Amino acid sequence: MVLRLNVEQKKYNGSVPDVVPSTNYPGDGSTAWGEAATIIPWNVYLHYGDKEILVRQYDSMKAWVDYMRGEDKKYGDKYLWQSGFHYGDWLALDGNIQGGVYGATDPFLICSGYYYYSTNIVAKAAEILGKTEDARYYKELASKIHEAFIREYFSPAGRLCVDTMTAYVVVLYMGLTPDFAYENVCKGLLKKLKKNRYHLNTGFVGTPYLCRVLSENGMNDLAYHLLMEKGFPGWLYEVLMGATTVWERWNSVMPDGKISGTEMNSLNHYSYGSIVEWMYRNMLGIRPCEEGTGFKKFILAPAPNYQIAHAKAILRSAAGKIESQWEIKEGMLNMRFAVPFDSEAVIVLPDVCKDSLDLSQQGILTAEQNGKNVELKVQSGIYEFSYIPTTPYRKIYSIDSPMEELKANEKTRKILEEDYFSYCPKLPFEKELYTLEELLNGPFTNLPYEQQRALDARLREVE
């Protein structure tokens, strides 16, 4: 398919047609869909370690980025892509029209994000293939896009100017969040989730990256929560509705069992099935490395969570069978990894002190404490670890918790009675407001920030 894509691009001045092979359908040049030219060959190279895919597809990869650069030059030469039709965050639920197809995220933010992302990929591919001048050119271009993106979409105080779940996901995932804005961006994403009652509303662009971004930016519990969501929209909603495949729309089948529509409504679609990548990459932590493609070198960095008691993954990689599994039992975290012959891995053990580990196992080359985690460089072999995590793997209550959840727990309700209900016995607007934090800052109920922080600390201690 990627070879055919290259042929079709030549008919469109480097643009990628919406349908390959192209027929009578006229569409082309949509961001995210066109990234098939860069992201597919790059990921094939990462996972299989064969440079031939880059050799064959380099002209195609370069042509797509050059097409975006040409569109950029046509409309202001701002190092941003802000022209043309784009599907954007297709089928996201935050659009203005019920049952509509267009999400609320500014499509030009998405365009410019992918413009940067694909340019970076081409720069790396050029360097790998020894194309020194191209590598320098595309690296410089990526840098200029990065600078222009930050000027365009971030305020000087670090606020992202497009306030949607997918916008926060895009800038975090694609490396477009400046240091001065990082905290605000993470808070912004959390706020969007809270406002949506901890349900996602992302579409084809935001969903594949959403749980990855949450797990890799201090919100791992929310990634698991979204996976385990039984209501609409969510993956388990589909399962409980009888789905054996992943749907194209979050509401392909309605709660009453009826099909939501017969136009563009596949019951077997790839896009939201991307959650499985998060399971392998974050839940179990199996990640390829650019320094040792084809899993000759790779990372094992699982991110366990109390919402699932145990998990196991097997990946039959180009280097051999890789295994990662963990279990949370009686306060202990038990982990087991398998690294194939003639490969190396970095095992990242979460929430542990190096001194508490048995590091006498054969094949461990180095061990370093990195914050709350321990990083082990290992050779091929089987590795097993059991320890009590420094951070308990249990449900954490806080002022970000839903109010109904806090009221349902005897211990947290008692804290509320002592610290809050005595101050404000009635809760106006409880139906409209969802989390305790929203209620604490609502009309007629606002609590001073110092008391909010103290209340939050007490709630977090509840086991």
N, C-alpha and C positions, 0 to 999 in steps of 0.2 A: 504493500500500500504506500509506504513512504517513497519508494522508487517511482510509482505512478504519480504521486503528488508532485514530485520534481518536474515531471513532464508537463503536467497541467499548469504549473506556475509559469512556464515559459509563454503560455497563451495570455497571461494576465499581468505581464510586467513584474513578475515576482510575487504578486498577491496570491493568496491561497483561496481557491474557489470553495464555496460552501459545500459542494458535492464533488467527490472524487471517485471515479472519473467524472468529469464535468459533462453534463448533457445539455438540455435546453434551459436548465435552471440558471438564472442570471446572477445570483448572489455571489459576492466574494469580498475578501478583505475585512472580515469581522474579527476583532480581537478575541483572544482566548481560543476560538475555533481555529484561526490561522496559526496559532502556536503549535499546532501539530507538526509544523515544519521544523521547529527547534526542540521542543520538549520531548517528543518521541525519540528521535535519534540520540539525544543526550542521555535519556534514561536507559535506553538499550545499551549504550556504551557503559554507563555506570554499573549496570547489573551483569553484563556479560564480559566486559573488559576487552572487547574486540574493536580496535580503532577503525576497522574497515567500514563500519556503519557511518562514522564521521567522514571518512574519505568519500564515500558514495554520496552522502547527503550534504556535504559542506556547501556546495553551490546553492542548494535549496534553502539551507538555513540562512546563509548570507543574503540571498535574494529577498527573503521575507523581511529581514531587518532593514535592508536597503529600501524596500517598498515603504515601510513605516517612516523611514527617514525622508523619503521623497514626499510623502503626504505631509509630514511635519514642515518641510521647506515650503510647500505650496501655500500653507496657511499660517504664515508668520515666523517660521524658523525659530520656534521658542524651545526646542528640544522637548516638546510634548506632542502627543497625538490627540488632537481635538477636532477631528473632522470625520465625516462619513457616517454610514449606518453601522450599528453594532447591536448584537443581541444582548450584550451586557449580562447582568446577573439574571439570566433567563429563568422564568418560572419562580422567582423569589416571591415570598408571601407578603413582602412589605410594599408592593406596588399599590397604586391608588385604586385600581379597578378590581373588584372581586372577580376572581376567576381569570384575570388578565395574565399576560405572559411577561410583561416588562417589570423588573424589579425597580426599587426606588434609588439604587446606587447610581450616581452620575457615571454614565458609560465612558466618559472621557477620562475620569480618574482610573477606571479599569484599563482603558487603552494605554494610558501613559505608564501605568504599572507594568503591564506586559511588554511594552516597548523597552523599558529598562531591563526587565527580567530576561527577555530573549536576546537583547544585545549583550548582556553578561555571558549568556551561554555561548554565543558565537565567539566572543573574545576568548573564552576558555578553550573552545574547540580549535580555534586558530593557533593558539599556543601549543596545544597537544600535537597538532599536525605540522608544527615548525614554520607556520606562516607568520613570521615575526612582525612584518609591517601591518598586516591585518589585525593581529592581536593587539598591537599598540593603538591602532585606529579605533577599534570597537571598545577597548577598555576606556579610552578617553571619551568616546561618545557616551558610554554608560555613565561615566562620572558627570558629564554635563546634563544628562537626563535626570540623574539623581538630584543634582543641585536645583534644576528647574522645577522638579516635582515638589520639592520641599518649599520653594518660594511660592508656588501656586496653591498648594493644598494645606499648608500649615500656617497658623498664625504665629507671630513672633513669640507669643506666650506658650506655644506648644500645643495648640488645639487643632485637631483635624477638622477641616472645614466641611467635610461631607460626613454627616452623622448617621451612618447606617452600620449594621452589623458587618456586612460584607466589606465596606470601606475600611473598617478597622482591621479586618482579617487580611485584606490585600496588603496594606502597608506593613503589617507585622511579618507576614509570610515572605514578602518579596524584598525585605531588607530596606524599606523606604521610610522607616521611622527614625528620625534623628534622635540622638541621645536626650536632647532637651525636651522632647515630646513623649518619650517612651512611657513614663508613668501615666500621663494623661490619656494616651492611647489605650493602655491596658484598662484604666478606669472607665474609659468610654465604652469599650467592648462589654465590660461587666455591667455597666449601667444599661446598655441596650438589652442585654439578656434579662436583667431584673425587670425592666419595663415590659418585656414580653413574657413575664412570669416564667422565666427560665425555660422558654421554648425557643428554638431557632426559627428564623424566618428567611434564611439564606436560600439562594438558588444555585444554578449550575456553576457559577464562579466561586461563590463564598463557601458552599458546603464542603467541597473536597479538602479545603484547607482549615476549616473551622476548628475541628477537634484537635488537629495538630497544633494550631496556634495556641489553643487553650492549654494543652498539656505542656507545651514548651515555654509558656510565659506565666507560670505560677497558678494556673486555674485548672489543674488536672482533674479535680473533683467534678468540675462542670462538664468536662469532656465525657466522663463516665455517666453523668446525669443525663446528658443528651442521648447517649447510646441507649440508656435504659428507659427512656421516656416511653410510657405506654399510651399516652394520649396523643391527640393530633396537634401539631405535626411531629412525627418521630418514627424511627425505624421499627420499634416494637408495636406501634400503632398498626403498621402494615402487617406485621406477623400475626397480631391478634385479629386482624380482619381476614386472615386466611391466606396471606400472600406467601408464596414460595419463591418469588423473585422480587427484585427491587423495582419500584414503579418510576415512571417518568415524572409524575407530579406527586407532591406530598398527599394530595387528596384525589388520586386517581380513582379510588373507591371511597364513597362517602360513608359516614357512620351508619346509615340505614342499609348499607350493602349495595347501593346502586352505583353504577359507573358515573363519574362526574361529567363525562362528555366523551364523545366518540371522535372528536377532532384532535389529532396529535396527543394521544393519551396512551402511551405504551405501558403495558404491565410487566415489561422485561427490559429495563433500561440501565445503562452503565453508570449514569452520573452520580446518583446518590449511593450507589454501591461502593463509592470511594471510601466509605467508612472502614472497609476491610483493610485498606492501606494503613489507616491509623492503628488498627488492631495489631498489625505486624510491626509497624514502625515505632509506635509509642507504647501501647499496652505491653507488648512483649519486647520492644526495643531493638529489633533487627534492622540495622541501617547500613547501606553501602557507603564506601568512602571514595572520594576522588583520588586519594593518594594510593589506593590499591584496588582498582576497579575489578569487577568480576568476583568480588568477595574474597580476593586474596588477602585484603585487609578490610576489616569492617568493625562496626560498633555494636555492642549489646548493652542497651541502656533502657531496661524496662521501667515502666512507671506504674507500679501497682496502686490499687485503691480499694478501700474497704467495701465498695459496692459490688465487687466481684471477689469471691473467696479464692479462686484459683484460675489460672490460664496457662495455656501451652500452645506453642506454635512450632511448626516444622517448615523450613524453607529448603527446597531442593535447588540450591544455587548452582551457578556455574562452577564453583569450587568444591561443591559437595553438600552434604546434608547439614544444615545448621538447626540447632534446637535451642529454644528458650522457654523456660517455664518457671512459674512462681506460685506459691500458696501462702495465704495468710491463715494461721491456725494458732489459737490460744496465745495471741500476742506475738508470736514468732513469724518472721518472714523467711520462708524456705525457698531457695532458688537453685536452679540447675541449668547448665549451659553445655552445649556441644559445639566445638569448633573443629571443622573438617581438616583433614590432612593437608599439610603444606600451606596452611593459612595462619594469619595472625588476627587477633581481635583485641579491642579495648572493652573490657567489661566494666560498666559503671554501676556500682552497687549503691542504691539510694538509702539515705538516712541512716548512716552507720559511721562509727569511728574505726579507723584502721586498727587500732590497738585491740579491738574486740574480735577481730577476725583470725581465723586459722589460715595463714598464708603459706603453709608448708606443702601445699599441693604441687605436684610436679607440673611444670609448664608455666608457672607464674614468673614472669620476667621482672616486672617492677610493680610497685604499689605506691600510690600517692593519694593523700587526702586533698580533696578539692571541694571546699565548703562543707556541705552536709554529706557529700558523697565520697566514695573511694573509687579511684580509677585503677584498674589492673590491666597491665599489658600481658597478654598470654599467647602461648603457641597452641597448636592443635591438641585437643584432649577433651575430657569431661571435667567440669568444675561444679562443685556443690558448696552452698553456703547456707547457714542458718544463724539468725541473730534476731535480737529484739530491736526494732527500729528506734532511732532516737526521736522520731516523730510518730506518735501512736497512729496506727491505721484504723481510724474510727470516724464516725460522723462528727463533723465540727459544726456546732451551732454558733451563730453570730447575729448581729443586727441585720446582716444581709439575708438571713433565713426568712422564709415565708412566715407571716404571723400565725397562720393556722397551724403550722408545724410546731412553733414554739408553744402555742397554747395546748397542743395535744400531748406534749411531754411534761410529766409531772415536775421534774427538776427545773426545766427552763421556765415553766409557768410560775413556779414559786419565786424565781428570781425576778420575773416581771412584776409579780404582785408586790415584792419588796422594793424594787427600784423604779417601777414605772406606773403601775396601776394606782398606787397611792398618790402619785403626782398627778395623774390624769386617768381617773377611773373610767371615763367613757372614751370610746374610740370612734369619732366621727369619720365618715368616708372609708371605713374599713373595707367595704366592698370594692371601692375604686382603687385603693392602695393595697399593695400586695406584701411587701417585705416590711419588717419592723423598721428598717432604716427610713423607708418612705413615710411611714406613720410618724416617726420621731421628728420628721421635718415637714409634716403636713400642716394644714390650717388648724389652728387652735390647739395643737398637740406638740408643738416643737419643744425639744429638750435641748439645753445647752450642750455644745459639742464635748465639753469635758465630761459631762455625765454620760453622754452617748459612748464615749471611749471606755469609760469605766464599766458600763453595762455590757458592752461588747466583750471586754476582757473576762467578765464573770461568766457569760454564756459560753465562751470558748473552753472554759475549764470543765464543763459538764461532760461526763462520760456515759 
